[in-house]
Amino acid sequence: MRNHPELLDSQIGKLVGTTKSTIQSIRDRTHWNSANLTPVDPVSVGLCTQVDLDKAVQKAFKRIEKRKAEEAKKYESEGITAPESVTNEQIQEINIEEKIEVTTNDAEITSEENFEENTVPEEKKDQDEKEYTSDSVFAKLNELKKED
């Protein structure tokens, strides 16, 4: 759920079926199995549906927008300019600088990955080439449904 920081722990817990304490221990890297945990999209693993994830994200965005509106109203009543009064040009400049940094970092990571791929033994390459799709994973399940 890295890609959706706007989601609350309670929303994540409902989507993937876990507790807040487990979510927090995974974030803190204190979970007993944290060495073996890798970030994976919960939809591709089958923990929740894309529709449920989209609804939770929309709900989170509405909550954030409502909070921003309340803060703006608070700032207006106090006569203080809101932090949202930053111009779009300033925001775009910041975004461009961040994109340049990310692109540079991605290029470095990609070059390192290419080097590592070229040095991996052939046995490991065969294992990596075996890709799973939702159809291949659920093929047996579909066959069972057709027999009933």
N, CA, C and O atoms as a GROMACS GRO file, in nm:
protein
  592
    1MET      N    1   0.082  -0.117   0.000
    1MET     CA    2   0.000   0.000   0.000
    1MET      C    3   0.087   0.125   0.000
    1MET      O    4   0.043   0.235   0.034
    2ARG      N    5   0.210   0.105  -0.038
    2ARG     CA    6   0.304   0.215  -0.050
    2ARG      C    7   0.254   0.324  -0.143
    2ARG      O    8   0.275   0.443  -0.119
    3ASN      N    9   0.189   0.283  -0.250
    3ASN     CA   10   0.146   0.378  -0.352
    3ASN      C   11   0.025   0.460  -0.310
    3ASN      O   12  -0.016   0.551  -0.383
    4HIS      N   13  -0.031   0.430  -0.196
    4HIS     CA   14  -0.149   0.502  -0.149
    4HIS      C   15  -0.128   0.548  -0.004
    4HIS      O   16  -0.191   0.494   0.087
    5PRO      N   17  -0.040   0.645   0.017
    5PRO     CA   18  -0.015   0.691   0.154
    5PRO      C   19  -0.135   0.762   0.216
    5PRO      O   20  -0.139   0.782   0.338
    6GLU      N   21  -0.232   0.800   0.134
    6GLU     CA   22  -0.349   0.870   0.185
    6GLU      C   23  -0.444   0.777   0.260
    6GLU      O   24  -0.532   0.824   0.332
    7LEU      N   25  -0.427   0.647   0.245
    7LEU     CA   26  -0.515   0.552   0.312
    7LEU      C   27  -0.480   0.542   0.460
    7LEU      O   28  -0.362   0.539   0.498
    8LEU      N   29  -0.582   0.538   0.543
    8LEU     CA   30  -0.562   0.520   0.686
    8LEU      C   31  -0.534   0.372   0.716
    8LEU      O   32  -0.565   0.285   0.636
    9ASP      N   33  -0.474   0.347   0.831
    9ASP     CA   34  -0.446   0.209   0.870
    9ASP      C   35  -0.574   0.127   0.878
    9ASP      O   36  -0.575   0.009   0.844
   10SER      N   37  -0.681   0.189   0.924
   10SER     CA   38  -0.808   0.116   0.934
   10SER      C   39  -0.859   0.075   0.796
   10SER      O   40  -0.914  -0.034   0.779
   11GLN      N   41  -0.840   0.163   0.695
   11GLN     CA   42  -0.883   0.130   0.559
   11GLN      C   43  -0.798   0.017   0.503
   11GLN      O   44  -0.849  -0.074   0.438
   12ILE      N   45  -0.668   0.022   0.527
   12ILE     CA   46  -0.578  -0.083   0.479
   12ILE      C   47  -0.616  -0.215   0.546
   12ILE      O   48  -0.620  -0.320   0.481
   13GLY      N   49  -0.643  -0.209   0.676
   13GLY     CA   50  -0.681  -0.330   0.749
   13GLY      C   51  -0.806  -0.394   0.693
   13GLY      O   52  -0.814  -0.516   0.682
   14LYS      N   53  -0.905  -0.313   0.657
   14LYS     CA   54  -1.029  -0.366   0.599
   14LYS      C   55  -1.003  -0.427   0.462
   14LYS      O   56  -1.060  -0.531   0.428
   15LEU      N   57  -0.917  -0.363   0.384
   15LEU     CA   58  -0.891  -0.412   0.248
   15LEU      C   59  -0.818  -0.545   0.249
   15LEU      O   60  -0.857  -0.638   0.178
   16VAL      N   61  -0.713  -0.556   0.327
   16VAL     CA   62  -0.629  -0.676   0.322
   16VAL      C   63  -0.658  -0.773   0.435
   16VAL      O   64  -0.604  -0.884   0.437
   17GLY      N   65  -0.743  -0.734   0.529
   17GLY     CA   66  -0.783  -0.826   0.635
   17GLY      C   67  -0.677  -0.846   0.741
   17GLY      O   68  -0.642  -0.959   0.772
   18THR      N   69  -0.627  -0.738   0.797
   18THR     CA   70  -0.527  -0.748   0.904
   18THR      C   71  -0.554  -0.642   1.008
   18THR      O   72  -0.648  -0.563   0.995
   19THR      N   73  -0.474  -0.639   1.112
   19THR     CA   74  -0.495  -0.544   1.221
   19THR      C   75  -0.403  -0.424   1.209
   19THR      O   76  -0.304  -0.426   1.136
   20LYS      N   77  -0.439  -0.318   1.282
   20LYS     CA   78  -0.357  -0.196   1.280
   20LYS      C   79  -0.218  -0.222   1.337
   20LYS      O   80  -0.120  -0.167   1.289
   21SER      N   81  -0.211  -0.306   1.440
   21SER     CA   82  -0.080  -0.333   1.500
   21SER      C   83   0.012  -0.406   1.402
   21SER      O   84   0.133  -0.382   1.401
   22THR      N   85  -0.044  -0.496   1.322
   22THR     CA   86   0.037  -0.565   1.221
   22THR      C   87   0.086  -0.467   1.116
   22THR      O   88   0.202  -0.473   1.075
   23ILE      N   89  -0.001  -0.378   1.072
   23ILE     CA   90   0.037  -0.278   0.972
   23ILE      C   91   0.149  -0.191   1.026
   23ILE      O   92   0.246  -0.163   0.955
   24GLN      N   93   0.137  -0.147   1.151
   24GLN     CA   94   0.239  -0.062   1.211
   24GLN      C   95   0.372  -0.136   1.226
   24GLN      O   96   0.478  -0.079   1.202
   25SER      N   97   0.367  -0.263   1.266
   25SER     CA   98   0.491  -0.338   1.282
   25SER      C   99   0.559  -0.362   1.147
   25SER      O  100   0.682  -0.368   1.140
   26ILE      N  101   0.481  -0.376   1.041
   26ILE     CA  102   0.540  -0.391   0.908
   26ILE      C  103   0.605  -0.260   0.865
   26ILE      O  104   0.714  -0.262   0.808
   27ARG      N  105   0.540  -0.147   0.893
   27ARG     CA  106   0.598  -0.017   0.860
   27ARG      C  107   0.728   0.007   0.936
   27ARG      O  108   0.825   0.059   0.881
   28ASP      N  109   0.730  -0.032   1.064
   28ASP     CA  110   0.848  -0.011   1.148
   28ASP      C  111   0.956  -0.115   1.123
   28ASP      O  112   1.066  -0.106   1.178
   29ARG      N  113   0.926  -0.214   1.041
   29ARG     CA  114   1.017  -0.325   1.012
   29ARG      C  115   1.047  -0.405   1.140
   29ARG      O  116   1.157  -0.458   1.155
   30THR      N  117   0.950  -0.412   1.231
   30THR     CA  118   0.965  -0.492   1.352
   30THR      C  119   0.881  -0.618   1.347
   30THR      O  120   0.877  -0.694   1.444
   31HIS      N  121   0.815  -0.642   1.236
   31HIS     CA  122   0.732  -0.762   1.220
   31HIS      C  123   0.824  -0.884   1.222
   31HIS      O  124   0.936  -0.877   1.173
   32TRP      N  125   0.776  -0.994   1.278
   32TRP     CA  126   0.860  -1.113   1.292
   32TRP      C  127   0.908  -1.167   1.157
   32TRP      O  128   1.011  -1.234   1.150
   33ASN      N  129   0.834  -1.140   1.051
   33ASN     CA  130   0.870  -1.192   0.919
   33ASN      C  131   0.911  -1.079   0.824
   33ASN      O  132   0.901  -1.094   0.703
   34SER      N  133   0.957  -0.968   0.878
   34SER     CA  134   0.986  -0.851   0.794
   34SER      C  135   1.097  -0.876   0.693
   34SER      O  136   1.100  -0.811   0.589
   35ALA      N  137   1.188  -0.967   0.721
   35ALA     CA  138   1.296  -0.995   0.626
   35ALA      C  139   1.243  -1.056   0.497
   35ALA      O  140   1.303  -1.039   0.391
   36ASN      N  141   1.132  -1.126   0.506
   36ASN     CA  142   1.077  -1.195   0.389
   36ASN      C  143   0.962  -1.120   0.323
   36ASN      O  144   0.911  -1.164   0.220
   37LEU      N  145   0.921  -1.007   0.379
   37LEU     CA  146   0.809  -0.932   0.324
   37LEU      C  147   0.854  -0.842   0.211
   37LEU      O  148   0.954  -0.770   0.222
   38THR      N  149   0.781  -0.846   0.102
   38THR     CA  150   0.807  -0.758  -0.011
   38THR      C  151   0.678  -0.686  -0.047
   38THR      O  152   0.570  -0.745  -0.038
   39PRO      N  153   0.687  -0.559  -0.088
   39PRO     CA  154   0.565  -0.487  -0.124
   39PRO      C  155   0.504  -0.543  -0.252
   39PRO      O  156   0.572  -0.555  -0.355
   40VAL      N  157   0.377  -0.578  -0.245
   40VAL     CA  158   0.305  -0.634  -0.359
   40VAL      C  159   0.167  -0.570  -0.363
   40VAL      O  160   0.108  -0.542  -0.258
   41ASP      N  161   0.117  -0.548  -0.482
   41ASP     CA  162  -0.017  -0.492  -0.499
   41ASP      C  163  -0.120  -0.590  -0.443
   41ASP      O  164  -0.122  -0.706  -0.484
   42PRO      N  165  -0.206  -0.546  -0.350
   42PRO     CA  166  -0.302  -0.638  -0.290
   42PRO      C  167  -0.404  -0.693  -0.389
   42PRO      O  168  -0.462  -0.799  -0.366
   43VAL      N  169  -0.428  -0.622  -0.497
   43VAL     CA  170  -0.523  -0.669  -0.598
   43VAL      C  171  -0.464  -0.787  -0.674
   43VAL      O  172  -0.533  -0.885  -0.700
   44SER      N  173  -0.335  -0.778  -0.710
   44SER     CA  174  -0.272  -0.886  -0.786
   44SER      C  175  -0.258  -1.012  -0.702
   44SER      O  176  -0.255  -1.123  -0.757
   45VAL      N  177  -0.248  -0.998  -0.572
   45VAL     CA  178  -0.237  -1.113  -0.484
   45VAL      C  179  -0.374  -1.172  -0.452
   45VAL      O  180  -0.385  -1.288  -0.412
   46GLY      N  181  -0.477  -1.092  -0.470
   46GLY     CA  182  -0.613  -1.139  -0.446
   46GLY      C  183  -0.665  -1.107  -0.306
   46GLY      O  184  -0.764  -1.165  -0.263
   47LEU      N  185  -0.600  -1.015  -0.236
   47LEU     CA  186  -0.646  -0.977  -0.103
   47LEU      C  187  -0.768  -0.887  -0.107
   47LEU      O  188  -0.848  -0.885  -0.014
   48CYS      N  189  -0.783  -0.811  -0.216
   48CYS     CA  190  -0.900  -0.726  -0.233
   48CYS      C  191  -0.924  -0.705  -0.382
   48CYS      O  192  -0.838  -0.740  -0.464
   49THR      N  193  -1.037  -0.649  -0.416
   49THR     CA  194  -1.067  -0.623  -0.557
   49THR      C  195  -1.024  -0.481  -0.592
   49THR      O  196  -1.009  -0.396  -0.504
   50GLN      N  197  -1.006  -0.456  -0.719
   50GLN     CA  198  -0.968  -0.322  -0.765
   50GLN      C  199  -1.077  -0.221  -0.733
   50GLN      O  200  -1.048  -0.106  -0.702
   51VAL      N  201  -1.202  -0.265  -0.740
   51VAL     CA  202  -1.314  -0.176  -0.710
   51VAL      C  203  -1.308  -0.132  -0.564
   51VAL      O  204  -1.326  -0.014  -0.533
   52ASP      N  205  -1.282  -0.227  -0.473
   52ASP     CA  206  -1.272  -0.193  -0.331
   52ASP      C  207  -1.156  -0.098  -0.305
   52ASP      O  208  -1.169  -0.003  -0.227
   53LEU      N  209  -1.044  -0.122  -0.370
   53LEU     CA  210  -0.927  -0.036  -0.354
   53LEU      C  211  -0.957   0.105  -0.405
   53LEU      O  212  -0.923   0.203  -0.340
   54ASP      N  213  -1.022   0.114  -0.521
   54ASP     CA  214  -1.056   0.244  -0.577
   54ASP      C  215  -1.153   0.321  -0.487
   54ASP      O  216  -1.139   0.442  -0.468
   55LYS      N  217  -1.250   0.250  -0.431
   55LYS     CA  218  -1.345   0.315  -0.340
   55LYS      C  219  -1.274   0.369  -0.216
   55LYS      O  220  -1.303   0.480  -0.171
   56ALA      N  221  -1.182   0.291  -0.162
   56ALA     CA  222  -1.109   0.334  -0.043
   56ALA      C  223  -1.022   0.456  -0.073
   56ALA      O  224  -1.012   0.548   0.008
   57VAL      N  225  -0.959   0.456  -0.191
   57VAL     CA  226  -0.875   0.569  -0.230
   57VAL      C  227  -0.961   0.694  -0.250
   57VAL      O  228  -0.923   0.803  -0.207
   58GLN      N  229  -1.077   0.680  -0.315
   58GLN     CA  230  -1.166   0.794  -0.334
   58GLN      C  231  -1.214   0.849  -0.200
   58GLN      O  232  -1.221   0.970  -0.182
   59LYS      N  233  -1.247   0.760  -0.109
   59LYS     CA  234  -1.291   0.803   0.024
   59LYS      C  235  -1.179   0.878   0.095
   59LYS      O  236  -1.204   0.978   0.163
   60ALA      N  237  -1.057   0.830   0.080
   60ALA     CA  238  -0.942   0.897   0.143
   60ALA      C  239  -0.921   1.035   0.083
   60ALA      O  240  -0.892   1.130   0.155
   61PHE      N  241  -0.934   1.047  -0.049
   61PHE     CA  242  -0.918   1.178  -0.114
   61PHE      C  243  -1.026   1.276  -0.068
   61PHE      O  244  -0.999   1.394  -0.046
   62LYS      N  245  -1.149   1.227  -0.054
   62LYS     CA  246  -1.257   1.313  -0.005
   62LYS      C  247  -1.226   1.362   0.136
   62LYS      O  248  -1.250   1.478   0.170
   63ARG      N  249  -1.174   1.272   0.219
   63ARG     CA  250  -1.139   1.308   0.356
   63ARG      C  251  -1.029   1.414   0.357
   63ARG      O  252  -1.035   1.509   0.435
   64ILE      N  253  -0.930   1.398   0.271
   64ILE     CA  254  -0.820   1.495   0.263
   64ILE      C  255  -0.870   1.629   0.214
   64ILE      O  256  -0.833   1.733   0.268
   65GLU      N  257  -0.954   1.628   0.110
   65GLU     CA  258  -1.008   1.754   0.056
   65GLU      C  259  -1.093   1.825   0.161
   65GLU      O  260  -1.087   1.948   0.173
   66LYS      N  261  -1.170   1.750   0.236
   66LYS     CA  262  -1.254   1.809   0.341
   66LYS      C  263  -1.166   1.874   0.448
   66LYS      O  264  -1.195   1.983   0.496
   67ARG      N  265  -1.057   1.806   0.484
   67ARG     CA  266  -0.966   1.861   0.584
   67ARG      C  267  -0.898   1.987   0.533
   67ARG      O  268  -0.880   2.084   0.607
   68LYS      N  269  -0.860   1.987   0.405
   68LYS     CA  270  -0.798   2.107   0.346
   68LYS      C  271  -0.896   2.224   0.345
   68LYS      O  272  -0.858   2.337   0.374
   69ALA      N  273  -1.022   2.196   0.313
   69ALA     CA  274  -1.123   2.302   0.310
   69ALA      C  275  -1.144   2.359   0.451
   69ALA      O  276  -1.159   2.480   0.467
   70GLU      N  277  -1.146   2.272   0.551
   70GLU     CA  278  -1.161   2.319   0.689
   70GLU      C  279  -1.042   2.404   0.732
   70GLU      O  280  -1.060   2.505   0.799
   71GLU      N  281  -0.921   2.362   0.694
   71GLU     CA  282  -0.802   2.439   0.728
   71GLU      C  283  -0.804   2.574   0.659
   71GLU      O  284  -0.768   2.676   0.719
   72ALA      N  285  -0.845   2.576   0.532
   72ALA     CA  286  -0.851   2.702   0.458
   72ALA      C  287  -0.952   2.796   0.524
   72ALA      O  288  -0.927   2.916   0.536
   73LYS      N  289  -1.064   2.742   0.566
   73LYS     CA  290  -1.166   2.823   0.634
   73LYS      C  291  -1.109   2.878   0.765
   73LYS      O  292  -1.135   2.993   0.801
   74LYS      N  293  -1.034   2.796   0.834
   74LYS     CA  294  -0.973   2.838   0.960
   74LYS      C  295  -0.873   2.951   0.936
   74LYS      O  296  -0.871   3.050   1.009
   75TYR      N  297  -0.791   2.935   0.832
   75TYR     CA  298  -0.692   3.039   0.800
   75TYR      C  299  -0.761   3.170   0.762
   75TYR      O  300  -0.716   3.277   0.802
   76GLU      N  301  -0.868   3.160   0.684
   76GLU     CA  302  -0.941   3.280   0.642
   76GLU      C  303  -1.000   3.353   0.762
   76GLU      O  304  -0.997   3.476   0.769
   77SER      N  305  -1.054   3.277   0.856
   77SER     CA  306  -1.115   3.341   0.974
   77SER      C  307  -1.010   3.409   1.062
   77SER      O  308  -1.039   3.507   1.130
   78GLU      N  309  -0.888   3.356   1.060
   78GLU     CA  310  -0.780   3.415   1.139
   78GLU      C  311  -0.706   3.523   1.062
   78GLU      O  312  -0.623   3.594   1.120
   79GLY      N  313  -0.733   3.537   0.935
   79GLY     CA  314  -0.668   3.639   0.854
   79GLY      C  315  -0.528   3.599   0.809
   79GLY      O  316  -0.449   3.686   0.771
   80ILE      N  317  -0.497   3.472   0.813
   80ILE     CA  318  -0.366   3.422   0.772
   80ILE      C  319  -0.380   3.361   0.633
   80ILE      O  320  -0.481   3.298   0.602
   81THR      N  321  -0.277   3.381   0.548
   81THR     CA  322  -0.283   3.319   0.417
   81THR      C  323  -0.255   3.170   0.432
   81THR      O  324  -0.165   3.129   0.504
   82ALA      N  325  -0.334   3.092   0.363
   82ALA     CA  326  -0.324   2.947   0.372
   82ALA      C  327  -0.201   2.897   0.298
   82ALA      O  328  -0.155   2.961   0.203
   83PRO      N  329  -0.146   2.783   0.340
   83PRO     CA  330  -0.032   2.726   0.269
   83PRO      C  331  -0.066   2.692   0.124
   83PRO      O  332   0.024   2.681   0.041
   84GLU      N  333  -0.195   2.675   0.092
   84GLU     CA  334  -0.235   2.644  -0.045
   84GLU      C  335  -0.221   2.764  -0.137
   84GLU      O  336  -0.239   2.752  -0.258
   85SER      N  337  -0.188   2.882  -0.079
   85SER     CA  338  -0.175   3.002  -0.161
   85SER      C  339  -0.045   3.003  -0.240
   85SER      O  340  -0.016   3.101  -0.310
   86VAL      N  341   0.032   2.898  -0.230
   86VAL     CA  342   0.153   2.886  -0.310
   86VAL      C  343   0.110   2.879  -0.456
   86VAL      O  344   0.015   2.807  -0.490
   87THR      N  345   0.178   2.952  -0.542
   87THR     CA  346   0.136   2.958  -0.681
   87THR      C  347   0.162   2.827  -0.753
   87THR      O  348   0.246   2.747  -0.712
   88ASN      N  349   0.087   2.806  -0.860
   88ASN     CA  350   0.104   2.685  -0.940
   88ASN      C  351   0.242   2.678  -1.001
   88ASN      O  352   0.298   2.569  -1.018
   89GLU      N  353   0.300   2.793  -1.036
   89GLU     CA  354   0.434   2.794  -1.094
   89GLU      C  355   0.536   2.740  -0.994
   89GLU      O  356   0.626   2.665  -1.032
   90GLN      N  357   0.523   2.778  -0.868
   90GLN     CA  358   0.616   2.729  -0.767
   90GLN      C  359   0.601   2.578  -0.749
   90GLN      O  360   0.700   2.507  -0.734
   91ILE      N  361   0.478   2.531  -0.750
   91ILE     CA  362   0.453   2.388  -0.737
   91ILE      C  363   0.512   2.313  -0.855
   91ILE      O  364   0.573   2.208  -0.838
   92GLN      N  365   0.493   2.366  -0.976
   92GLN     CA  366   0.547   2.301  -1.096
   92GLN      C  367   0.699   2.296  -1.092
   92GLN      O  368   0.758   2.196  -1.132
   93GLU      N  369   0.763   2.404  -1.045
   93GLU     CA  370   0.908   2.404  -1.035
   93GLU      C  371   0.956   2.297  -0.938
   93GLU      O  372   1.054   2.227  -0.966
   94ILE      N  373   0.888   2.284  -0.826
   94ILE     CA  374   0.925   2.181  -0.729
   94ILE      C  375   0.906   2.042  -0.789
   94ILE      O  376   0.992   1.955  -0.773
   95ASN      N  377   0.793   2.021  -0.858
   95ASN     CA  378   0.766   1.891  -0.920
   95ASN      C  379   0.870   1.857  -1.025
   95ASN      O  380   0.912   1.742  -1.035
   96ILE      N  381   0.911   1.956  -1.104
   96ILE     CA  382   1.011   1.932  -1.209
   96ILE      C  383   1.143   1.891  -1.145
   96ILE      O  384   1.208   1.798  -1.192
   97GLU      N  385   1.182   1.960  -1.038
   97GLU     CA  386   1.307   1.925  -0.970
   97GLU      C  387   1.300   1.784  -0.913
   97GLU      O  388   1.398   1.709  -0.921
   98GLU      N  389   1.186   1.747  -0.856
   98GLU     CA  390   1.171   1.612  -0.800
   98GLU      C  391   1.176   1.507  -0.911
   98GLU      O  392   1.236   1.402  -0.893
   99LYS      N  393   1.112   1.536  -1.025
   99LYS     CA  394   1.113   1.442  -1.136
   99LYS      C  395   1.254   1.422  -1.189
   99LYS      O  396   1.291   1.310  -1.226
  100ILE      N  397   1.332   1.528  -1.194
  100ILE     CA  398   1.470   1.517  -1.241
  100ILE      C  399   1.549   1.428  -1.147
  100ILE      O  400   1.624   1.342  -1.192
  101GLU      N  401   1.532   1.447  -1.016
  101GLU     CA  402   1.603   1.364  -0.919
  101GLU      C  403   1.560   1.219  -0.929
  101GLU      O  404   1.644   1.129  -0.925
  102VAL      N  405   1.429   1.195  -0.942
  102VAL     CA  406   1.378   1.059  -0.952
  102VAL      C  407   1.429   0.992  -1.079
  102VAL      O  408   1.469   0.876  -1.077
  103THR      N  409   1.429   1.066  -1.191
  103THR     CA  410   1.477   1.011  -1.317
  103THR      C  411   1.624   0.974  -1.307
  103THR      O  412   1.664   0.869  -1.356
  104THR      N  413   1.702   1.059  -1.245
  104THR     CA  414   1.845   1.031  -1.228
  104THR      C  415   1.863   0.907  -1.142
  104THR      O  416   1.945   0.821  -1.175
  105ASN      N  417   1.789   0.897  -1.033
  105ASN     CA  418   1.799   0.780  -0.945
  105ASN      C  419   1.754   0.654  -1.017
  105ASN      O  420   1.817   0.549  -1.002
  106ASP      N  421   1.645   0.663  -1.095
  106ASP     CA  422   1.596   0.548  -1.170
  106ASP      C  423   1.699   0.501  -1.271
  106ASP      O  424   1.717   0.381  -1.290
  107ALA      N  425   1.767   0.595  -1.337
  107ALA     CA  426   1.868   0.559  -1.435
  107ALA      C  427   1.983   0.485  -1.368
  107ALA      O  428   2.035   0.388  -1.422
  108GLU      N  429   2.024   0.531  -1.250
  108GLU     CA  430   2.131   0.464  -1.178
  108GLU      C  431   2.089   0.324  -1.136
  108GLU      O  432   2.166   0.229  -1.147
  109ILE      N  433   1.965   0.312  -1.086
  109ILE     CA  434   1.916   0.182  -1.042
  109ILE      C  435   1.905   0.087  -1.161
  109ILE      O  436   1.942  -0.030  -1.150
  110THR      N  437   1.855   0.137  -1.274
  110THR     CA  438   1.841   0.054  -1.393
  110THR      C  439   1.976   0.004  -1.441
  110THR      O  440   1.989  -0.113  -1.478
  111SER      N  441   2.077   0.089  -1.441
  111SER     CA  442   2.208   0.045  -1.485
  111SER      C  443   2.265  -0.059  -1.390
  111SER      O  444   2.332  -0.152  -1.434
  112GLU      N  445   2.238  -0.046  -1.260
  112GLU     CA  446   2.283  -0.147  -1.164
  112GLU      C  447   2.208  -0.278  -1.185
  112GLU      O  448   2.268  -0.385  -1.177
  113GLU      N  449   2.078  -0.270  -1.212
  113GLU     CA  450   1.999  -0.391  -1.235
  113GLU      C  451   2.046  -0.462  -1.362
  113GLU      O  452   2.055  -0.585  -1.364
  114ASN      N  453   2.076  -0.386  -1.467
  114ASN     CA  454   2.125  -0.447  -1.591
  114ASN      C  455   2.256  -0.519  -1.566
  114ASN      O  456   2.278  -0.628  -1.619
  115PHE      N  457   2.342  -0.461  -1.486
  115PHE     CA  458   2.469  -0.526  -1.454
  115PHE      C  459   2.444  -0.655  -1.378
  115PHE      O  460   2.506  -0.757  -1.406
  116GLU      N  461   2.352  -0.652  -1.280
  116GLU     CA  462   2.322  -0.770  -1.200
  116GLU      C  463   2.256  -0.878  -1.285
  116GLU      O  464   2.282  -0.996  -1.264
  117GLU      N  465   2.171  -0.840  -1.380
  117GLU     CA  466   2.106  -0.938  -1.465
  117GLU      C  467   2.206  -1.011  -1.553
  117GLU      O  468   2.191  -1.130  -1.580
  118ASN      N  469   2.308  -0.942  -1.595
  118ASN     CA  470   2.409  -1.004  -1.680
  118ASN      C  471   2.500  -1.097  -1.602
  118ASN      O  472   2.565  -1.182  -1.662
  119THR      N  473   2.506  -1.084  -1.472
  119THR     CA  474   2.594  -1.167  -1.391
  119THR      C  475   2.520  -1.278  -1.317
  119THR      O  476   2.583  -1.353  -1.243
  120VAL      N  477   2.389  -1.291  -1.336
  120VAL     CA  478   2.310  -1.392  -1.266
  120VAL      C  479   2.329  -1.526  -1.337
  120VAL      O  480   2.331  -1.531  -1.460
  121PRO      N  481   2.344  -1.636  -1.262
  121PRO     CA  482   2.358  -1.768  -1.324
  121PRO      C  483   2.233  -1.804  -1.405
  121PRO      O  484   2.125  -1.751  -1.382
  122GLU      N  485   2.251  -1.896  -1.502
  122GLU     CA  486   2.141  -1.931  -1.592
  122GLU      C  487   2.026  -2.000  -1.521
  122GLU      O  488   1.911  -1.983  -1.562
  123GLU      N  489   2.053  -2.076  -1.416
  123GLU     CA  490   1.945  -2.143  -1.342
  123GLU      C  491   1.849  -2.041  -1.282
  123GLU      O  492   1.727  -2.059  -1.286
  124LYS      N  493   1.904  -1.936  -1.229
  124LYS     CA  494   1.821  -1.833  -1.168
  124LYS      C  495   1.742  -1.759  -1.276
  124LYS      O  496   1.628  -1.719  -1.252
  125LYS      N  497   1.802  -1.739  -1.394
  125LYS     CA  498   1.731  -1.672  -1.503
  125LYS      C  499   1.608  -1.752  -1.544
  125LYS      O  500   1.503  -1.694  -1.571
  126ASP      N  501   1.619  -1.886  -1.549
  126ASP     CA  502   1.506  -1.970  -1.586
  126ASP      C  503   1.392  -1.954  -1.485
  126ASP      O  504   1.275  -1.951  -1.523
  127GLN      N  505   1.426  -1.943  -1.357
  127GLN     CA  506   1.324  -1.925  -1.254
  127GLN      C  507   1.257  -1.789  -1.269
  127GLN      O  508   1.135  -1.778  -1.252
  128ASP      N  509   1.335  -1.686  -1.300
  128ASP     CA  510   1.280  -1.552  -1.313
  128ASP      C  511   1.192  -1.538  -1.437
  128ASP      O  512   1.096  -1.461  -1.436
  129GLU      N  513   1.224  -1.614  -1.543
  129GLU     CA  514   1.149  -1.603  -1.667
  129GLU      C  515   1.008  -1.661  -1.654
  129GLU      O  516   0.919  -1.627  -1.732
  130LYS      N  517   0.987  -1.748  -1.557
  130LYS     CA  518   0.856  -1.808  -1.537
  130LYS      C  519   0.765  -1.704  -1.475
  130LYS      O  520   0.775  -1.673  -1.357
  131GLU      N  521   0.675  -1.649  -1.557
  131GLU     CA  522   0.586  -1.544  -1.511
  131GLU      C  523   0.447  -1.602  -1.486
  131GLU      O  524   0.400  -1.689  -1.559
  132TYR      N  525   0.383  -1.551  -1.383
  132TYR     CA  526   0.250  -1.594  -1.349
  132TYR      C  527   0.150  -1.486  -1.388
  132TYR      O  528   0.171  -1.368  -1.363
  133THR      N  529   0.042  -1.529  -1.450
  133THR     CA  530  -0.067  -1.438  -1.481
  133THR      C  531  -0.188  -1.483  -1.400
  133THR      O  532  -0.191  -1.593  -1.346
  134SER      N  533  -0.286  -1.396  -1.392
  134SER     CA  534  -0.406  -1.432  -1.316
  134SER      C  535  -0.475  -1.553  -1.378
  134SER      O  536  -0.533  -1.636  -1.308
  135ASP      N  537  -0.468  -1.564  -1.511
  135ASP     CA  538  -0.530  -1.678  -1.578
  135ASP      C  539  -0.461  -1.808  -1.541
  135ASP      O  540  -0.526  -1.910  -1.517
  136SER      N  541  -0.326  -1.806  -1.537
  136SER     CA  542  -0.254  -1.929  -1.506
  136SER      C  543  -0.273  -1.969  -1.360
  136SER      O  544  -0.278  -2.088  -1.328
  137VAL      N  545  -0.284  -1.871  -1.273
  137VAL     CA  546  -0.300  -1.900  -1.131
  137VAL      C  547  -0.439  -1.957  -1.102
  137VAL      O  548  -0.453  -2.050  -1.023
  138PHE      N  549  -0.540  -1.900  -1.165
  138PHE     CA  550  -0.677  -1.940  -1.136
  138PHE      C  551  -0.733  -2.040  -1.238
  138PHE      O  552  -0.854  -2.065  -1.238
  139ALA      N  553  -0.650  -2.098  -1.323
  139ALA     CA  554  -0.696  -2.192  -1.425
  139ALA      C  555  -0.762  -2.314  -1.362
  139ALA      O  556  -0.869  -2.357  -1.405
  140LYS      N  557  -0.699  -2.370  -1.260
  140LYS     CA  558  -0.756  -2.487  -1.194
  140LYS      C  559  -0.890  -2.454  -1.129
  140LYS      O  560  -0.983  -2.535  -1.132
  141LEU      N  561  -0.901  -2.337  -1.072
  141LEU     CA  562  -1.026  -2.295  -1.008
  141LEU      C  563  -1.138  -2.285  -1.111
  141LEU      O  564  -1.251  -2.327  -1.085
  142ASN      N  565  -1.107  -2.229  -1.228
  142ASN     CA  566  -1.207  -2.217  -1.334
  142ASN      C  567  -1.253  -2.354  -1.382
  142ASN      O  568  -1.371  -2.373  -1.411
  143GLU      N  569  -1.160  -2.451  -1.390
  143GLU     CA  570  -1.196  -2.586  -1.433
  143GLU      C  571  -1.292  -2.650  -1.332
  143GLU      O  572  -1.387  -2.717  -1.372
  144LEU      N  573  -1.268  -2.628  -1.205
  144LEU     CA  574  -1.356  -2.684  -1.102
  144LEU      C  575  -1.495  -2.624  -1.109
  144LEU      O  576  -1.594  -2.695  -1.089
  145LYS      N  577  -1.504  -2.496  -1.137
  145LYS     CA  578  -1.634  -2.430  -1.148
  145LYS      C  579  -1.713  -2.484  -1.266
  145LYS      O  580  -1.835  -2.501  -1.257
  146LYS      N  581  -1.644  -2.511  -1.378
  146LYS     CA  582  -1.712  -2.560  -1.498
  146LYS      C  583  -1.769  -2.700  -1.476
  146LYS      O  584  -1.874  -2.733  -1.531
  147GLU      N  585  -1.700  -2.783  -1.396
  147GLU     CA  586  -1.746  -2.920  -1.372
  147GLU      C  587  -1.874  -2.922  -1.290
  147GLU      O  588  -1.957  -3.012  -1.308
  148ASP      N  589  -1.893  -2.825  -1.202
  148ASP     CA  590  -2.013  -2.820  -1.117
  148ASP      C  591  -2.130  -2.782  -1.202
  148ASP      O  592  -2.242  -2.772  -1.153
   0.00000   0.00000   0.00000
